[in-house]
Amino acid sequence: MLNLKPTAGYVLIEPLEKEVKTSSGIYLPENASEKPQKGKVLAVGDDTKDFKKPCKEKVIVYYKKWGGNEVKIEGKEYLFVKFDDVLAVEK
């Protein structure tokens, strides 16, 4: 587990793996698949004066397609996403 806490207004997300196979069973080349917009929340920063925390840790969220700042830690990619870039929480 990462020992990071995002600053106020940010969520640390581990993007879920991209789909490489369509629902009809066709395999797609890696460069043809889109970047994921769904991930698991690892940590949540404090509230800001404008935004409350949109989610809790360990939930799956959907976020804006081009939102967030990618970081690579120990060979794995993560995203720091602003609170207002989180679109939905999976139930």
N, CA, C and O atoms as a CHARMM CRD file, in Angstrom:
* protein
*
  364
    1    1 MET  N      0.84000  -1.18600   0.00000 PROA 1      0.00000
    2    1 MET  CA     0.00000   0.00000   0.00000 PROA 1      0.00000
    3    1 MET  C      0.88000   1.24200   0.00000 PROA 1      0.00000
    4    1 MET  O      1.91500   1.28500   0.66400 PROA 1      0.00000
    5    2 LEU  N      0.45800   2.23600  -0.74300 PROA 2      0.00000
    6    2 LEU  CA     1.20900   3.48300  -0.80200 PROA 2      0.00000
    7    2 LEU  C      1.02200   4.26800   0.48800 PROA 2      0.00000
    8    2 LEU  O     -0.05300   4.26200   1.08900 PROA 2      0.00000
    9    3 ASN  N      2.05700   4.92300   0.88900 PROA 3      0.00000
   10    3 ASN  CA     1.99300   5.74400   2.08700 PROA 3      0.00000
   11    3 ASN  C      1.93000   7.20700   1.67000 PROA 3      0.00000
   12    3 ASN  O      2.81800   7.99800   1.98900 PROA 3      0.00000
   13    4 LEU  N      0.85700   7.55600   0.94700 PROA 4      0.00000
   14    4 LEU  CA     0.66600   8.91500   0.44700 PROA 4      0.00000
   15    4 LEU  C     -0.69000   9.43500   0.86600 PROA 4      0.00000
   16    4 LEU  O     -1.66200   8.68300   0.93200 PROA 4      0.00000
   17    5 LYS  N     -0.75200  10.73000   1.15000 PROA 5      0.00000
   18    5 LYS  CA    -2.03700  11.38900   1.39100 PROA 5      0.00000
   19    5 LYS  C     -2.09600  12.57500   0.45100 PROA 5      0.00000
   20    5 LYS  O     -1.25400  13.46900   0.52500 PROA 5      0.00000
   21    6 PRO  N     -3.08700  12.59300  -0.43700 PROA 6      0.00000
   22    6 PRO  CA    -3.21400  13.73000  -1.35600 PROA 6      0.00000
   23    6 PRO  C     -3.46500  15.03000  -0.60000 PROA 6      0.00000
   24    6 PRO  O     -4.00800  15.02400   0.50500 PROA 6      0.00000
   25    7 THR  N     -3.06900  16.13000  -1.20100 PROA 7      0.00000
   26    7 THR  CA    -3.35900  17.42800  -0.61800 PROA 7      0.00000
   27    7 THR  C     -4.85800  17.69900  -0.73400 PROA 7      0.00000
   28    7 THR  O     -5.57300  16.98000  -1.43200 PROA 7      0.00000
   29    8 ALA  N     -5.32500  18.73500  -0.05000 PROA 8      0.00000
   30    8 ALA  CA    -6.75200  19.06300  -0.04000 PROA 8      0.00000
   31    8 ALA  C     -7.27100  19.23000  -1.46800 PROA 8      0.00000
   32    8 ALA  O     -6.65300  19.90100  -2.29500 PROA 8      0.00000
   33    9 GLY  N     -8.41400  18.60700  -1.73600 PROA 9      0.00000
   34    9 GLY  CA    -9.04800  18.74200  -3.03700 PROA 9      0.00000
   35    9 GLY  C     -8.67100  17.68300  -4.05100 PROA 9      0.00000
   36    9 GLY  O     -9.12300  17.73600  -5.19500 PROA 9      0.00000
   37   10 TYR  N     -7.83700  16.70400  -3.64900 PROA 10     0.00000
   38   10 TYR  CA    -7.39700  15.67500  -4.58100 PROA 10     0.00000
   39   10 TYR  C     -7.68900  14.26700  -4.07000 PROA 10     0.00000
   40   10 TYR  O     -7.77600  14.02300  -2.86600 PROA 10     0.00000
   41   11 VAL  N     -7.83800  13.34400  -5.03200 PROA 11     0.00000
   42   11 VAL  CA    -8.07000  11.92600  -4.76100 PROA 11     0.00000
   43   11 VAL  C     -6.97000  11.14900  -5.47100 PROA 11     0.00000
   44   11 VAL  O     -6.66100  11.44300  -6.62600 PROA 11     0.00000
   45   12 LEU  N     -6.37100  10.16100  -4.80400 PROA 12     0.00000
   46   12 LEU  CA    -5.37300   9.28600  -5.41800 PROA 12     0.00000
   47   12 LEU  C     -6.09100   8.03700  -5.91100 PROA 12     0.00000
   48   12 LEU  O     -6.73300   7.33100  -5.13300 PROA 12     0.00000
   49   13 ILE  N     -5.97500   7.77000  -7.21500 PROA 13     0.00000
   50   13 ILE  CA    -6.69900   6.67000  -7.85200 PROA 13     0.00000
   51   13 ILE  C     -5.72700   5.71900  -8.52700 PROA 13     0.00000
   52   13 ILE  O     -4.74300   6.13300  -9.14000 PROA 13     0.00000
   53   14 GLU  N     -6.03100   4.42200  -8.39700 PROA 14     0.00000
   54   14 GLU  CA    -5.32400   3.39600  -9.15200 PROA 14     0.00000
   55   14 GLU  C     -6.22800   3.01800 -10.32200 PROA 14     0.00000
   56   14 GLU  O     -7.24400   2.35300 -10.11800 PROA 14     0.00000
   57   15 PRO  N     -5.87800   3.43100 -11.55800 PROA 15     0.00000
   58   15 PRO  CA    -6.73700   3.10600 -12.70100 PROA 15     0.00000
   59   15 PRO  C     -6.88400   1.60600 -12.87200 PROA 15     0.00000
   60   15 PRO  O     -5.92600   0.85500 -12.68800 PROA 15     0.00000
   61   16 LEU  N     -8.09300   1.17000 -13.22700 PROA 16     0.00000
   62   16 LEU  CA    -8.33000  -0.23500 -13.49900 PROA 16     0.00000
   63   16 LEU  C     -7.79500  -0.56500 -14.88400 PROA 16     0.00000
   64   16 LEU  O     -7.68500   0.31300 -15.74000 PROA 16     0.00000
   65   17 GLU  N     -7.46800  -1.81900 -15.10000 PROA 17     0.00000
   66   17 GLU  CA    -6.89700  -2.24800 -16.37500 PROA 17     0.00000
   67   17 GLU  C     -7.83700  -1.96400 -17.52700 PROA 17     0.00000
   68   17 GLU  O     -9.05800  -2.03200 -17.38500 PROA 17     0.00000
   69   18 LYS  N     -7.24900  -1.64200 -18.67400 PROA 18     0.00000
   70   18 LYS  CA    -8.02700  -1.39200 -19.87600 PROA 18     0.00000
   71   18 LYS  C     -8.61100  -2.69700 -20.39800 PROA 18     0.00000
   72   18 LYS  O     -8.01600  -3.76500 -20.25000 PROA 18     0.00000
   73   19 GLU  N     -9.78700  -2.59300 -21.01300 PROA 19     0.00000
   74   19 GLU  CA   -10.38500  -3.74300 -21.68100 PROA 19     0.00000
   75   19 GLU  C     -9.62300  -3.97800 -22.98000 PROA 19     0.00000
   76   19 GLU  O     -9.47500  -3.05500 -23.78100 PROA 19     0.00000
   77   20 VAL  N     -9.14200  -5.18700 -23.19800 PROA 20     0.00000
   78   20 VAL  CA    -8.46000  -5.49500 -24.44800 PROA 20     0.00000
   79   20 VAL  C     -9.28500  -6.43700 -25.30700 PROA 20     0.00000
   80   20 VAL  O     -8.85400  -6.83600 -26.38900 PROA 20     0.00000
   81   21 LYS  N    -10.46800  -6.79300 -24.83000 PROA 21     0.00000
   82   21 LYS  CA   -11.34400  -7.69700 -25.56300 PROA 21     0.00000
   83   21 LYS  C    -12.75200  -7.10300 -25.54500 PROA 21     0.00000
   84   21 LYS  O    -13.25400  -6.71300 -24.49000 PROA 21     0.00000
   85   22 THR  N    -13.37900  -7.03600 -26.70800 PROA 22     0.00000
   86   22 THR  CA   -14.73000  -6.49300 -26.78400 PROA 22     0.00000
   87   22 THR  C    -15.73200  -7.50300 -26.24200 PROA 22     0.00000
   88   22 THR  O    -15.39200  -8.66500 -26.01500 PROA 22     0.00000
   89   23 SER  N    -16.97100  -7.05400 -26.03600 PROA 23     0.00000
   90   23 SER  CA   -18.00700  -7.95300 -25.52600 PROA 23     0.00000
   91   23 SER  C    -18.29800  -9.09100 -26.50100 PROA 23     0.00000
   92   23 SER  O    -18.79000 -10.14100 -26.08700 PROA 23     0.00000
   93   24 SER  N    -18.00400  -8.90300 -27.78500 PROA 24     0.00000
   94   24 SER  CA   -18.23000  -9.96500 -28.77000 PROA 24     0.00000
   95   24 SER  C    -17.02100 -10.88100 -28.91500 PROA 24     0.00000
   96   24 SER  O    -17.04300 -11.81000 -29.72300 PROA 24     0.00000
   97   25 GLY  N    -15.95900 -10.62800 -28.13500 PROA 25     0.00000
   98   25 GLY  CA   -14.80600 -11.52300 -28.11500 PROA 25     0.00000
   99   25 GLY  C    -13.65300 -11.10500 -29.00300 PROA 25     0.00000
  100   25 GLY  O    -12.69500 -11.86400 -29.15200 PROA 25     0.00000
  101   26 ILE  N    -13.70800  -9.93400 -29.59200 PROA 26     0.00000
  102   26 ILE  CA   -12.62900  -9.46800 -30.46200 PROA 26     0.00000
  103   26 ILE  C    -11.54000  -8.82100 -29.60200 PROA 26     0.00000
  104   26 ILE  O    -11.82400  -7.95300 -28.77700 PROA 26     0.00000
  105   27 TYR  N    -10.30100  -9.24800 -29.80300 PROA 27     0.00000
  106   27 TYR  CA    -9.17300  -8.66500 -29.07300 PROA 27     0.00000
  107   27 TYR  C     -8.69000  -7.41200 -29.79300 PROA 27     0.00000
  108   27 TYR  O     -8.54000  -7.40000 -31.01500 PROA 27     0.00000
  109   28 LEU  N     -8.44900  -6.36100 -29.01800 PROA 28     0.00000
  110   28 LEU  CA    -8.00300  -5.09500 -29.57100 PROA 28     0.00000
  111   28 LEU  C     -6.51800  -4.90000 -29.30300 PROA 28     0.00000
  112   28 LEU  O     -6.02300  -5.28500 -28.24400 PROA 28     0.00000
  113   29 PRO  N     -5.80400  -4.30700 -30.25500 PROA 29     0.00000
  114   29 PRO  CA    -4.39900  -3.97800 -29.96600 PROA 29     0.00000
  115   29 PRO  C     -4.34600  -2.90600 -28.88200 PROA 29     0.00000
  116   29 PRO  O     -5.27400  -2.10600 -28.75700 PROA 29     0.00000
  117   30 GLU  N     -3.27900  -2.88300 -28.10600 PROA 30     0.00000
  118   30 GLU  CA    -3.17800  -1.96800 -26.96900 PROA 30     0.00000
  119   30 GLU  C     -3.33500  -0.50700 -27.38500 PROA 30     0.00000
  120   30 GLU  O     -3.93200   0.27900 -26.64900 PROA 30     0.00000
  121   31 ASN  N     -2.80900  -0.13000 -28.55200 PROA 31     0.00000
  122   31 ASN  CA    -2.89300   1.26500 -28.97500 PROA 31     0.00000
  123   31 ASN  C     -4.28500   1.64600 -29.46800 PROA 31     0.00000
  124   31 ASN  O     -4.54900   2.83100 -29.67400 PROA 31     0.00000
  125   32 ALA  N     -5.18600   0.67900 -29.66400 PROA 32     0.00000
  126   32 ALA  CA    -6.54900   0.97300 -30.11500 PROA 32     0.00000
  127   32 ALA  C     -7.50400   1.18700 -28.94900 PROA 32     0.00000
  128   32 ALA  O     -8.57500   1.76900 -29.12300 PROA 32     0.00000
  129   33 SER  N     -7.13000   0.72700 -27.78000 PROA 33     0.00000
  130   33 SER  CA    -8.03000   0.87700 -26.63500 PROA 33     0.00000
  131   33 SER  C     -7.83500   2.24600 -25.99500 PROA 33     0.00000
  132   33 SER  O     -6.73800   2.80500 -26.00700 PROA 33     0.00000
  133   34 GLU  N     -8.91700   2.77300 -25.43800 PROA 34     0.00000
  134   34 GLU  CA    -8.86300   4.08600 -24.80600 PROA 34     0.00000
  135   34 GLU  C     -8.32300   3.96900 -23.39400 PROA 34     0.00000
  136   34 GLU  O     -8.33100   2.89500 -22.79200 PROA 34     0.00000
  137   35 LYS  N     -7.85100   5.09900 -22.87500 PROA 35     0.00000
  138   35 LYS  CA    -7.36000   5.07800 -21.50800 PROA 35     0.00000
  139   35 LYS  C     -8.54900   4.90200 -20.56400 PROA 35     0.00000
  140   35 LYS  O     -9.64100   5.39800 -20.84400 PROA 35     0.00000
  141   36 PRO  N     -8.34500   4.20000 -19.45400 PROA 36     0.00000
  142   36 PRO  CA    -9.46900   3.93400 -18.54300 PROA 36     0.00000
  143   36 PRO  C     -9.99900   5.20600 -17.89900 PROA 36     0.00000
  144   36 PRO  O     -9.27200   6.18400 -17.72300 PROA 36     0.00000
  145   37 GLN  N    -11.28200   5.17100 -17.55300 PROA 37     0.00000
  146   37 GLN  CA   -11.91100   6.28400 -16.84400 PROA 37     0.00000
  147   37 GLN  C    -12.48300   5.79100 -15.52500 PROA 37     0.00000
  148   37 GLN  O    -13.34600   6.43900 -14.93400 PROA 37     0.00000
  149   38 LYS  N    -12.00700   4.65400 -15.07100 PROA 38     0.00000
  150   38 LYS  CA   -12.54200   4.01000 -13.88200 PROA 38     0.00000
  151   38 LYS  C    -11.35800   3.53700 -13.05100 PROA 38     0.00000
  152   38 LYS  O    -10.37700   3.02600 -13.59100 PROA 38     0.00000
  153   39 GLY  N    -11.45300   3.71000 -11.71900 PROA 39     0.00000
  154   39 GLY  CA   -10.35800   3.27600 -10.88600 PROA 39     0.00000
  155   39 GLY  C    -10.75200   3.13800  -9.42700 PROA 39     0.00000
  156   39 GLY  O    -11.83900   3.53400  -9.00800 PROA 39     0.00000
  157   40 LYS  N     -9.82500   2.56100  -8.66500 PROA 40     0.00000
  158   40 LYS  CA   -10.03200   2.34400  -7.23600 PROA 40     0.00000
  159   40 LYS  C     -9.37300   3.48300  -6.46200 PROA 40     0.00000
  160   40 LYS  O     -8.21900   3.83300  -6.71100 PROA 40     0.00000
  161   41 VAL  N    -10.12100   4.05400  -5.52500 PROA 41     0.00000
  162   41 VAL  CA    -9.61000   5.15300  -4.70800 PROA 41     0.00000
  163   41 VAL  C     -8.69000   4.59400  -3.62600 PROA 41     0.00000
  164   41 VAL  O     -9.08100   3.72500  -2.84800 PROA 41     0.00000
  165   42 LEU  N     -7.47200   5.10500  -3.59200 PROA 42     0.00000
  166   42 LEU  CA    -6.49900   4.66500  -2.58700 PROA 42     0.00000
  167   42 LEU  C     -6.41900   5.62600  -1.41500 PROA 42     0.00000
  168   42 LEU  O     -6.19200   5.20300  -0.28100 PROA 42     0.00000
  169   43 ALA  N     -6.60200   6.91600  -1.67500 PROA 43     0.00000
  170   43 ALA  CA    -6.52800   7.91600  -0.60600 PROA 43     0.00000
  171   43 ALA  C     -7.28900   9.16300  -1.04400 PROA 43     0.00000
  172   43 ALA  O     -7.39600   9.45300  -2.23600 PROA 43     0.00000
  173   44 VAL  N     -7.81500   9.89600  -0.06300 PROA 44     0.00000
  174   44 VAL  CA    -8.59500  11.10000  -0.32600 PROA 44     0.00000
  175   44 VAL  C     -8.03600  12.24200   0.52500 PROA 44     0.00000
  176   44 VAL  O     -7.80800  12.08700   1.72500 PROA 44     0.00000
  177   45 GLY  N     -7.82400  13.38200  -0.11600 PROA 45     0.00000
  178   45 GLY  CA    -7.34700  14.56400   0.59200 PROA 45     0.00000
  179   45 GLY  C     -8.47100  15.20300   1.40800 PROA 45     0.00000
  180   45 GLY  O     -9.61900  14.76500   1.34800 PROA 45     0.00000
  181   46 ASP  N     -8.13300  16.22500   2.15600 PROA 46     0.00000
  182   46 ASP  CA    -9.11200  16.93300   2.98000 PROA 46     0.00000
  183   46 ASP  C    -10.05900  17.75800   2.11600 PROA 46     0.00000
  184   46 ASP  O     -9.76200  18.05800   0.96000 PROA 46     0.00000
  185   47 ASP  N    -11.21600  18.12300   2.70200 PROA 47     0.00000
  186   47 ASP  CA   -12.16600  19.00200   2.03700 PROA 47     0.00000
  187   47 ASP  C    -11.50600  20.35200   1.76300 PROA 47     0.00000
  188   47 ASP  O    -10.55600  20.74800   2.43700 PROA 47     0.00000
  189   48 THR  N    -12.03800  21.04800   0.75000 PROA 48     0.00000
  190   48 THR  CA   -11.61900  22.42500   0.50200 PROA 48     0.00000
  191   48 THR  C    -12.80200  23.31500   0.84200 PROA 48     0.00000
  192   48 THR  O    -13.87800  22.81700   1.17300 PROA 48     0.00000
  193   49 LYS  N    -12.61600  24.61700   0.76400 PROA 49     0.00000
  194   49 LYS  CA   -13.74100  25.50000   1.07700 PROA 49     0.00000
  195   49 LYS  C    -14.83100  25.40400   0.01400 PROA 49     0.00000
  196   49 LYS  O    -15.98500  25.73400   0.28900 PROA 49     0.00000
  197   50 ASP  N    -14.48600  24.95800  -1.19700 PROA 50     0.00000
  198   50 ASP  CA   -15.46100  24.85300  -2.28600 PROA 50     0.00000
  199   50 ASP  C    -16.02600  23.45400  -2.48500 PROA 50     0.00000
  200   50 ASP  O    -17.14100  23.31200  -2.98700 PROA 50     0.00000
  201   51 PHE  N    -15.27700  22.40500  -2.10100 PROA 51     0.00000
  202   51 PHE  CA   -15.69800  21.03000  -2.37900 PROA 51     0.00000
  203   51 PHE  C    -15.54300  20.13300  -1.16700 PROA 51     0.00000
  204   51 PHE  O    -14.55400  20.20500  -0.43700 PROA 51     0.00000
  205   52 LYS  N    -16.53800  19.28800  -0.97000 PROA 52     0.00000
  206   52 LYS  CA   -16.46900  18.22800   0.04700 PROA 52     0.00000
  207   52 LYS  C    -15.88100  16.98300  -0.62500 PROA 52     0.00000
  208   52 LYS  O    -15.89200  16.87700  -1.85100 PROA 52     0.00000
  209   53 LYS  N    -15.37400  16.05100   0.16800 PROA 53     0.00000
  210   53 LYS  CA   -14.84700  14.80100  -0.36900 PROA 53     0.00000
  211   53 LYS  C    -15.94600  14.10100  -1.16900 PROA 53     0.00000
  212   53 LYS  O    -17.04200  13.89200  -0.64800 PROA 53     0.00000
  213   54 PRO  N    -15.67300  13.73300  -2.42900 PROA 54     0.00000
  214   54 PRO  CA   -16.70200  13.09300  -3.24700 PROA 54     0.00000
  215   54 PRO  C    -16.84200  11.59200  -2.99600 PROA 54     0.00000
  216   54 PRO  O    -17.80000  10.97000  -3.45500 PROA 54     0.00000
  217   55 CYS  N    -15.88200  11.00900  -2.26200 PROA 55     0.00000
  218   55 CYS  CA   -15.89700   9.55700  -2.07400 PROA 55     0.00000
  219   55 CYS  C    -15.01000   9.18600  -0.88800 PROA 55     0.00000
  220   55 CYS  O    -14.35400  10.03200  -0.28000 PROA 55     0.00000
  221   56 LYS  N    -15.01600   7.90000  -0.58600 PROA 56     0.00000
  222   56 LYS  CA   -14.15400   7.36300   0.46500 PROA 56     0.00000
  223   56 LYS  C    -13.10200   6.47200  -0.17800 PROA 56     0.00000
  224   56 LYS  O    -13.15300   6.19600  -1.37700 PROA 56     0.00000
  225   57 GLU  N    -12.16100   6.03300   0.62000 PROA 57     0.00000
  226   57 GLU  CA   -11.14000   5.09900   0.14600 PROA 57     0.00000
  227   57 GLU  C    -11.77700   3.74000  -0.16700 PROA 57     0.00000
  228   57 GLU  O    -12.81500   3.37900   0.38800 PROA 57     0.00000
  229   58 LYS  N    -11.13200   3.00700  -1.06200 PROA 58     0.00000
  230   58 LYS  CA   -11.48800   1.63600  -1.44000 PROA 58     0.00000
  231   58 LYS  C    -12.77100   1.51700  -2.25600 PROA 58     0.00000
  232   58 LYS  O    -13.29500   0.41300  -2.39900 PROA 58     0.00000
  233   59 VAL  N    -13.29000   2.61100  -2.79200 PROA 59     0.00000
  234   59 VAL  CA   -14.45200   2.52900  -3.67400 PROA 59     0.00000
  235   59 VAL  C    -13.98100   2.68100  -5.11800 PROA 59     0.00000
  236   59 VAL  O    -12.87500   3.15700  -5.37300 PROA 59     0.00000
  237   60 ILE  N    -14.83400   2.27300  -6.05700 PROA 60     0.00000
  238   60 ILE  CA   -14.54700   2.42300  -7.47200 PROA 60     0.00000
  239   60 ILE  C    -15.24100   3.69900  -7.95400 PROA 60     0.00000
  240   60 ILE  O    -16.42300   3.91100  -7.68300 PROA 60     0.00000
  241   61 VAL  N    -14.50200   4.53700  -8.66500 PROA 61     0.00000
  242   61 VAL  CA   -15.06100   5.79200  -9.17500 PROA 61     0.00000
  243   61 VAL  C    -14.83000   5.89500 -10.68200 PROA 61     0.00000
  244   61 VAL  O    -13.94400   5.25800 -11.25200 PROA 61     0.00000
  245   62 TYR  N    -15.66000   6.71800 -11.29300 PROA 62     0.00000
  246   62 TYR  CA   -15.48100   7.10500 -12.68700 PROA 62     0.00000
  247   62 TYR  C    -15.01000   8.55400 -12.67100 PROA 62     0.00000
  248   62 TYR  O    -15.49700   9.36200 -11.88000 PROA 62     0.00000
  249   63 TYR  N    -14.06800   8.87700 -13.53900 PROA 63     0.00000
  250   63 TYR  CA   -13.51900  10.22800 -13.54900 PROA 63     0.00000
  251   63 TYR  C    -13.43100  10.72800 -14.99100 PROA 63     0.00000
  252   63 TYR  O    -13.54100   9.95100 -15.94000 PROA 63     0.00000
  253   64 LYS  N    -13.23000  12.03900 -15.13700 PROA 64     0.00000
  254   64 LYS  CA   -13.16800  12.65800 -16.45900 PROA 64     0.00000
  255   64 LYS  C    -12.07100  12.01100 -17.29600 PROA 64     0.00000
  256   64 LYS  O    -11.00700  11.64900 -16.79400 PROA 64     0.00000
  257   65 LYS  N    -12.36100  11.88100 -18.57300 PROA 65     0.00000
  258   65 LYS  CA   -11.45200  11.19500 -19.49000 PROA 65     0.00000
  259   65 LYS  C    -10.04100  11.77600 -19.47800 PROA 65     0.00000
  260   65 LYS  O     -9.06700  11.02600 -19.41800 PROA 65     0.00000
  261   66 TRP  N     -9.92200  13.07600 -19.53200 PROA 66     0.00000
  262   66 TRP  CA    -8.59800  13.68800 -19.56900 PROA 66     0.00000
  263   66 TRP  C     -8.26100  14.38300 -18.25500 PROA 66     0.00000
  264   66 TRP  O     -7.37400  15.23500 -18.21000 PROA 66     0.00000
  265   67 GLY  N     -8.96100  14.02400 -17.19400 PROA 67     0.00000
  266   67 GLY  CA    -8.70400  14.61700 -15.88900 PROA 67     0.00000
  267   67 GLY  C     -7.54300  13.93200 -15.19100 PROA 67     0.00000
  268   67 GLY  O     -7.16500  12.81500 -15.54600 PROA 67     0.00000
  269   68 GLY  N     -6.99100  14.58800 -14.21800 PROA 68     0.00000
  270   68 GLY  CA    -5.97700  13.98600 -13.36900 PROA 68     0.00000
  271   68 GLY  C     -4.55000  14.18100 -13.85200 PROA 68     0.00000
  272   68 GLY  O     -4.29500  14.52600 -15.00600 PROA 68     0.00000
  273   69 ASN  N     -3.64900  13.95200 -12.93900 PROA 69     0.00000
  274   69 ASN  CA    -2.21200  14.02200 -13.20600 PROA 69     0.00000
  275   69 ASN  C     -1.62000  12.64800 -12.96800 PROA 69     0.00000
  276   69 ASN  O     -1.68200  12.11700 -11.85900 PROA 69     0.00000
  277   70 GLU  N     -1.04300  12.07300 -14.01700 PROA 70     0.00000
  278   70 GLU  CA    -0.46200  10.74100 -13.90700 PROA 70     0.00000
  279   70 GLU  C      0.88700  10.80200 -13.20800 PROA 70     0.00000
  280   70 GLU  O      1.70200  11.68800 -13.46800 PROA 70     0.00000
  281   71 VAL  N      1.10600   9.84300 -12.31700 PROA 71     0.00000
  282   71 VAL  CA     2.40700   9.69400 -11.66900 PROA 71     0.00000
  283   71 VAL  C      2.77000   8.22100 -11.69500 PROA 71     0.00000
  284   71 VAL  O      1.89800   7.35300 -11.64200 PROA 71     0.00000
  285   72 LYS  N      4.05800   7.94700 -11.77600 PROA 72     0.00000
  286   72 LYS  CA     4.52700   6.56700 -11.77200 PROA 72     0.00000
  287   72 LYS  C      5.32500   6.35400 -10.49100 PROA 72     0.00000
  288   72 LYS  O      6.31800   7.03900 -10.24500 PROA 72     0.00000
  289   73 ILE  N      4.88200   5.40100  -9.68000 PROA 73     0.00000
  290   73 ILE  CA     5.54200   5.10800  -8.41600 PROA 73     0.00000
  291   73 ILE  C      5.86600   3.62300  -8.39200 PROA 73     0.00000
  292   73 ILE  O      4.97700   2.78100  -8.51500 PROA 73     0.00000
  293   74 GLU  N      7.13500   3.31000  -8.23500 PROA 74     0.00000
  294   74 GLU  CA     7.60400   1.92300  -8.20700 PROA 74     0.00000
  295   74 GLU  C      7.09800   1.14800  -9.41700 PROA 74     0.00000
  296   74 GLU  O      6.67500  -0.00100  -9.29100 PROA 74     0.00000
  297   75 GLY  N      7.14200   1.77800 -10.59100 PROA 75     0.00000
  298   75 GLY  CA     6.76600   1.11000 -11.83100 PROA 75     0.00000
  299   75 GLY  C      5.28400   1.00400 -12.11000 PROA 75     0.00000
  300   75 GLY  O      4.89500   0.43100 -13.12800 PROA 75     0.00000
  301   76 LYS  N      4.44400   1.53700 -11.23900 PROA 76     0.00000
  302   76 LYS  CA     2.99800   1.44900 -11.41700 PROA 76     0.00000
  303   76 LYS  C      2.41900   2.85200 -11.57400 PROA 76     0.00000
  304   76 LYS  O      2.85800   3.79200 -10.91100 PROA 76     0.00000
  305   77 GLU  N      1.41700   2.98600 -12.47100 PROA 77     0.00000
  306   77 GLU  CA     0.83000   4.29500 -12.72700 PROA 77     0.00000
  307   77 GLU  C     -0.37100   4.56500 -11.82200 PROA 77     0.00000
  308   77 GLU  O     -1.20800   3.69300 -11.58600 PROA 77     0.00000
  309   78 TYR  N     -0.42800   5.79900 -11.32400 PROA 78     0.00000
  310   78 TYR  CA    -1.52100   6.26500 -10.48400 PROA 78     0.00000
  311   78 TYR  C     -1.97200   7.62800 -10.99800 PROA 78     0.00000
  312   78 TYR  O     -1.29600   8.24700 -11.81900 PROA 78     0.00000
  313   79 LEU  N     -3.11700   8.08600 -10.50700 PROA 79     0.00000
  314   79 LEU  CA    -3.63600   9.39100 -10.88600 PROA 79     0.00000
  315   79 LEU  C     -3.98200  10.20700  -9.65200 PROA 79     0.00000
  316   79 LEU  O     -4.55400   9.68800  -8.69400 PROA 79     0.00000
  317   80 PHE  N     -3.63400  11.47900  -9.68100 PROA 80     0.00000
  318   80 PHE  CA    -4.13700  12.42600  -8.70500 PROA 80     0.00000
  319   80 PHE  C     -5.22200  13.21000  -9.42700 PROA 80     0.00000
  320   80 PHE  O     -4.94200  13.93300 -10.38300 PROA 80     0.00000
  321   81 VAL  N     -6.46300  13.06800  -8.96800 PROA 81     0.00000
  322   81 VAL  CA    -7.61900  13.66800  -9.63400 PROA 81     0.00000
  323   81 VAL  C     -8.24800  14.68900  -8.69600 PROA 81     0.00000
  324   81 VAL  O     -8.39000  14.43600  -7.50000 PROA 81     0.00000
  325   82 LYS  N     -8.62800  15.85100  -9.24500 PROA 82     0.00000
  326   82 LYS  CA    -9.32200  16.85900  -8.44900 PROA 82     0.00000
  327   82 LYS  C    -10.71100  16.34600  -8.07200 PROA 82     0.00000
  328   82 LYS  O    -11.31000  15.55500  -8.79900 PROA 82     0.00000
  329   83 PHE  N    -11.20900  16.80500  -6.93300 PROA 83     0.00000
  330   83 PHE  CA   -12.54500  16.39900  -6.48700 PROA 83     0.00000
  331   83 PHE  C    -13.59200  16.59700  -7.58100 PROA 83     0.00000
  332   83 PHE  O    -14.44400  15.73300  -7.79000 PROA 83     0.00000
  333   84 ASP  N    -13.53000  17.73500  -8.28000 PROA 84     0.00000
  334   84 ASP  CA   -14.56400  18.01400  -9.27900 PROA 84     0.00000
  335   84 ASP  C    -14.37400  17.23200 -10.57700 PROA 84     0.00000
  336   84 ASP  O    -15.19900  17.35000 -11.48300 PROA 84     0.00000
  337   85 ASP  N    -13.30600  16.43500 -10.69300 PROA 85     0.00000
  338   85 ASP  CA   -13.12100  15.54900 -11.84600 PROA 85     0.00000
  339   85 ASP  C    -13.70200  14.16000 -11.59900 PROA 85     0.00000
  340   85 ASP  O    -13.77200  13.35000 -12.52300 PROA 85     0.00000
  341   86 VAL  N    -14.11900  13.87300 -10.36900 PROA 86     0.00000
  342   86 VAL  CA   -14.77700  12.60200 -10.05500 PROA 86     0.00000
  343   86 VAL  C    -16.23300  12.73000 -10.48800 PROA 86     0.00000
  344   86 VAL  O    -16.96500  13.59100 -10.00200 PROA 86     0.00000
  345   87 LEU  N    -16.64300  11.85300 -11.41600 PROA 87     0.00000
  346   87 LEU  CA   -17.98400  11.93100 -11.98200 PROA 87     0.00000
  347   87 LEU  C    -19.01300  11.09300 -11.24600 PROA 87     0.00000
  348   87 LEU  O    -20.16000  11.51500 -11.09500 PROA 87     0.00000
  349   88 ALA  N    -18.61700   9.89800 -10.78200 PROA 88     0.00000
  350   88 ALA  CA   -19.57600   9.00800 -10.13100 PROA 88     0.00000
  351   88 ALA  C    -18.84000   7.99500  -9.25400 PROA 88     0.00000
  352   88 ALA  O    -17.66800   7.68600  -9.46600 PROA 88     0.00000
  353   89 VAL  N    -19.57900   7.49000  -8.25800 PROA 89     0.00000
  354   89 VAL  CA   -19.06900   6.43500  -7.37600 PROA 89     0.00000
  355   89 VAL  C    -19.88700   5.19200  -7.65300 PROA 89     0.00000
  356   89 VAL  O    -21.11700   5.24200  -7.66000 PROA 89     0.00000
  357   90 GLU  N    -19.20500   4.06000  -7.88500 PROA 90     0.00000
  358   90 GLU  CA   -19.89100   2.80200  -8.16100 PROA 90     0.00000
  359   90 GLU  C    -20.45900   2.22200  -6.88000 PROA 90     0.00000
  360   90 GLU  O    -19.78200   2.19100  -5.85300 PROA 90     0.00000
  361   91 LYS  N    -21.70500   1.76200  -6.93800 PROA 91     0.00000
  362   91 LYS  CA   -22.33500   1.16300  -5.75700 PROA 91     0.00000
  363   91 LYS  C    -22.42000  -0.32400  -5.86600 PROA 91     0.00000
  364   91 LYS  O    -22.92400  -0.98200  -4.95600 PROA 91     0.00000
